[in-house]
Amino acid sequence: MQNDSYNTGGFYAFLFSMVFSLGFFFYIVMIHPGVDLKEVTTTVVGAEQTLAGAPKNVDVSKIDNPWIENEDMAAHGAKVYANVCAVCHGPKGAGDGPAGMSLVPKPRNLIEGGWKQGGDSISLFVTLQKGVPGSSMAPFGHLPVKDRWGLVQYMRSITKDKPKDDPAKLEAFAKTAQ
């Protein structure tokens, strides 16, 4: 007498799913042409782009005076901006980031400027370091110093409201800024 206690319908479903899965994996690995990543592009304002769409990589450890206007520091700042600031200030700095929509007051439009704390390099650095009390601008003093100088350089590269820096005062401040 044969013991028919096994679920033959479930067994056939299992076999079908295994054959289908193996066939699918064979198709993906051996037949499908894949995705051409060169087609994917992104735009970061103020940063030179590589073929993969990422901002130019800059070795800031080789830059001795990051407070002096420098294209490489601005490119590094664009990369830091995209990771840290764009969520509130928007991808281009217009104050229209997704997280910024719910903030009161709205994040600063970095392109237009209108700086309440001052738009020179020292004021921007201090604002990044300490934030703005009574607003949603949080302090970012935890960022490495060269990242903050990169952000200052990037913001000054995209703004229309760029007050002049006093080079001697800027260098004296930068030597003590941490």
C-alpha positions as CSV (number, residue, x, y, z in Angstrom):
1,M,0.0,0.0,0.0
2,Q,1.4,3.4,-1.0
3,N,1.5,6.2,1.6
4,D,0.3,9.4,-0.2
5,S,0.8,11.8,2.7
6,Y,3.0,14.2,0.7
7,N,1.6,17.3,-0.9
8,T,2.3,16.7,-4.5
9,G,0.8,20.0,-5.6
10,G,3.2,21.9,-3.3
11,F,6.1,19.9,-4.6
12,Y,5.2,20.7,-8.2
13,A,4.9,24.4,-7.3
14,F,8.3,24.3,-5.6
15,L,9.9,22.6,-8.7
16,F,8.3,25.2,-11.0
17,S,9.5,28.1,-8.9
18,M,13.1,26.6,-8.8
19,V,13.2,26.1,-12.6
20,F,11.8,29.6,-13.2
21,S,14.3,31.2,-10.8
22,L,17.2,29.4,-12.3
23,G,16.0,30.3,-15.8
24,F,15.6,34.0,-14.8
25,F,19.1,34.1,-13.2
26,F,20.6,32.5,-16.4
27,Y,18.9,35.2,-18.5
28,I,20.2,38.0,-16.3
29,V,23.7,36.7,-16.1
30,M,24.2,35.3,-19.7
31,I,21.8,37.1,-22.0
32,H,20.7,40.5,-20.7
33,P,23.0,43.3,-21.9
34,G,23.0,45.2,-18.5
35,V,22.7,48.8,-17.8
36,D,25.1,51.4,-19.2
37,L,26.0,53.7,-16.3
38,K,27.4,56.3,-18.6
39,E,23.9,57.2,-19.5
40,V,23.1,58.3,-15.9
41,T,24.1,61.9,-15.3
42,T,23.6,64.3,-12.4
43,T,24.3,68.0,-12.2
44,V,26.0,69.7,-9.2
45,V,26.3,73.4,-9.7
46,G,29.9,74.7,-9.5
47,A,31.6,71.3,-9.6
48,E,33.4,69.7,-12.6
49,Q,31.7,66.5,-13.4
50,T,33.3,63.1,-14.1
51,L,31.8,60.7,-16.6
52,A,29.9,58.9,-13.9
53,G,28.2,62.2,-12.9
54,A,30.0,62.6,-9.5
55,P,31.6,65.9,-8.6
56,K,35.4,66.1,-9.1
57,N,37.3,64.5,-6.3
58,V,39.7,66.9,-4.7
59,D,42.4,65.9,-2.2
60,V,42.0,68.8,0.3
61,S,44.8,67.5,2.4
62,K,47.2,69.1,-0.1
63,I,45.6,72.5,0.1
64,D,47.5,74.5,2.8
65,N,45.3,77.7,2.8
66,P,41.7,76.6,2.1
67,W,40.3,80.0,2.8
68,I,42.0,81.5,-0.2
69,E,39.8,81.4,-3.3
70,N,40.5,78.2,-5.1
71,E,38.5,76.2,-7.8
72,D,39.4,72.9,-6.2
73,M,38.1,74.0,-2.8
74,A,34.9,75.2,-4.4
75,A,34.5,71.9,-6.1
76,H,35.1,70.1,-2.8
77,G,32.6,72.4,-1.2
78,A,30.1,71.5,-3.9
79,K,30.4,67.9,-3.0
80,V,30.0,68.6,0.7
81,Y,27.1,70.9,-0.1
82,A,25.3,68.1,-2.1
83,N,25.6,65.7,0.9
84,V,24.9,68.1,3.8
85,C,23.2,71.3,2.7
86,A,21.1,70.6,-0.4
87,V,18.3,68.9,1.6
88,C,17.3,72.3,3.0
89,H,18.9,74.8,0.6
90,G,18.0,72.9,-2.6
91,P,20.3,71.4,-5.2
92,K,21.2,74.7,-6.7
93,G,21.1,76.8,-3.5
94,A,17.8,78.6,-4.1
95,G,16.4,77.7,-0.6
96,D,14.0,75.2,-2.1
97,G,15.2,71.8,-0.7
98,P,12.7,69.2,0.2
99,A,13.4,69.4,4.0
100,G,13.4,73.2,3.8
101,M,9.8,73.4,2.6
102,S,8.5,72.8,6.1
103,L,10.9,75.1,7.9
104,V,10.0,78.5,9.3
105,P,11.8,80.7,8.3
106,K,12.6,79.2,5.0
107,P,16.3,78.4,4.3
108,R,18.4,81.1,2.8
109,N,18.5,81.5,-1.0
110,L,22.3,81.2,-1.3
111,I,22.2,82.5,-4.9
112,E,20.5,85.8,-4.0
113,G,22.4,86.2,-0.7
114,G,20.8,88.9,1.5
115,W,23.0,87.7,4.3
116,K,21.8,88.6,7.8
117,Q,24.9,87.3,9.5
118,G,27.3,88.8,6.8
119,G,28.3,87.3,3.5
120,D,32.1,87.7,3.7
121,S,34.1,84.5,4.2
122,I,34.6,84.9,7.9
123,S,30.8,85.5,8.5
124,L,29.9,82.5,6.4
125,F,32.4,80.3,8.2
126,V,31.1,81.4,11.6
127,T,27.5,80.8,10.5
128,L,28.4,77.3,9.4
129,Q,30.2,76.6,12.7
130,K,27.7,78.1,15.1
131,G,24.4,78.1,13.1
132,V,21.9,80.9,13.5
133,P,20.1,81.1,16.8
134,G,16.3,81.5,16.5
135,S,16.3,79.9,13.0
136,S,16.5,76.4,11.6
137,M,20.1,76.9,10.5
138,A,21.8,74.3,12.7
139,P,25.5,74.5,13.6
140,F,27.9,72.4,11.5
141,G,31.0,72.8,13.6
142,H,31.4,69.1,13.6
143,L,32.4,69.1,9.9
144,P,36.1,69.2,9.3
145,V,37.6,72.7,9.0
146,K,38.5,72.2,5.3
147,D,35.0,71.0,4.6
148,R,33.6,74.2,6.1
149,W,36.1,76.3,4.1
150,G,35.0,74.4,1.0
151,L,31.4,75.2,1.7
152,V,32.3,78.9,2.1
153,Q,34.1,78.8,-1.2
154,Y,31.2,77.1,-2.9
155,M,28.6,79.4,-1.5
156,R,30.7,82.5,-2.6
157,S,31.0,80.9,-6.1
158,I,27.3,80.7,-6.6
159,T,26.0,83.9,-4.9
160,K,25.3,87.2,-6.5
161,D,25.8,89.0,-3.2
162,K,29.5,88.5,-2.5
163,P,31.0,91.2,-0.1
164,K,34.7,91.7,-0.4
165,D,37.1,89.9,2.0
166,D,39.9,91.7,3.8
167,P,42.8,89.3,3.0
168,A,44.8,90.1,6.1
169,K,41.8,89.8,8.4
170,L,40.7,86.6,6.7
171,E,44.1,85.0,7.1
172,A,44.4,86.0,10.8
173,F,40.9,84.5,11.4
174,A,41.7,81.3,9.4
175,K,44.8,80.6,11.4
176,T,42.8,80.5,14.7
177,A,39.6,78.9,13.3
178,Q,38.9,75.4,14.3
